[in-house]
């Protein structure tokens, strides 16, 4: 009888299988590598547009989009001076980046300065009206690498304007406002691109130029110094993981 009582007492002292103490004993300490990702810092990737700038751009953009010449450009899918759509804008930037890379490679052979005075320069996105947001993740990088200023040391053109493609993220409800100006309130994707050299409002261009350039520090000067790589920032995160469950043996 005494032996049975001892066994019962020992069983009572064992922690329940679902108790916190029991769960803690079933986990092991591990170290997981963490790569600092600059993509997580939206303040670096997307230039800031102040509320006053946003209101001014919308006002001038509405006037600009009412011009007959502008409407014809948008309706003509082959006319790249103005695009209104996700695919057409992405293609315009990709084509521009490809041309600039080719010019960079052949520059030493030809020793001829290419004319990049007319480029896709302004990307206007109703960022906070587009879901899911990840659809827009490629635009900062694409705008940066499709800029003439990315491939050489000249950061300003003859007029003193930036040689970087400007990425302008407008506030919420901008999509409906612009869509109404285009008479495409339902079909408008919320993305517009504009080339330089177009007949446009000087005020609109000045406002777009006032938006800060995209800053992607890990790509700065990479075209100027071939083979330049930066050491990745690696960290270890101390955490725990469940013990591997043993496979049932039959």
Order of alpha helices (4+ residues) and beta strands (2+ residues): alpha-alpha-beta-alpha-alpha-alpha-beta-alpha-beta-alpha-beta-alpha-beta-alpha-beta
